[in-house]
């Protein structure tokens, strides 16, 4: 159970990718404890360890336990994925999601995010469904298989766009067209639909970029400290000062960049080189 995970390349990469989560969780737990005291730690065992000489032992145990858990999860998946009793990996996915969410909770709480519980729970759910999707597979992941999957999906969408709107029952008495006309009509339909799909995609990207402006500015102001200026000082204090000037200039540059990106997407969407509207 501690070595089988190494035999498959993609499982090995997955285990190595999630192993540092234990280190991140332990480091930020200690940082929170040092910055805010024992009130920010709800686990009585961890609180006892960090207030005594057992703190170092707990840090090592926390990191090593998650690494061993990741190894066992990968080995268990490979051992049971073709078993006649099925591989019950929901509990493993739940533990992975819980640890990932807890680690993100500690990180966001340490950096002063106002909603650490929300972000931790959201990432925990995403991690759970992602892990469950991977651990429910009965075949290995490879670059060749991924390309084949994408090609298969593209062909299905392509065939659907070409055959959409056609009814073989209505056209059974119509004389068949020659091959050249059929090919020409198919190419025209394909080109028109590709153009409209591309334009719709550019418009959606422009809208998404425009809508994301206030959220990006809020996170930038929070990261630079400009968002908390009124909380640290009085509201009557002039906002334009050396401490907040960097926030203002950076936000102005971000707005210009995002507006330029939105305009670029709109220009791509309304381009007439591939056919007029």
Secondary structure as UniProt FT lines:
FT   HELIX           4..7
FT   HELIX           9..36
FT   HELIX           38..40
FT   HELIX           44..50
FT   TURN            53..54
FT   HELIX           55..80
FT   TURN            81..82
FT   TURN            84..85
FT   HELIX           90..110
FT   TURN            111..112
FT   TURN            114..115
FT   HELIX           116..135
FT   HELIX           143..163
FT   TURN            164..165
FT   TURN            168..173
FT   HELIX           179..211
FT   HELIX           213..224
FT   HELIX           226..228
FT   HELIX           229..232
FT   TURN            235..236
FT   HELIX           242..269
FT   TURN            273..274
//
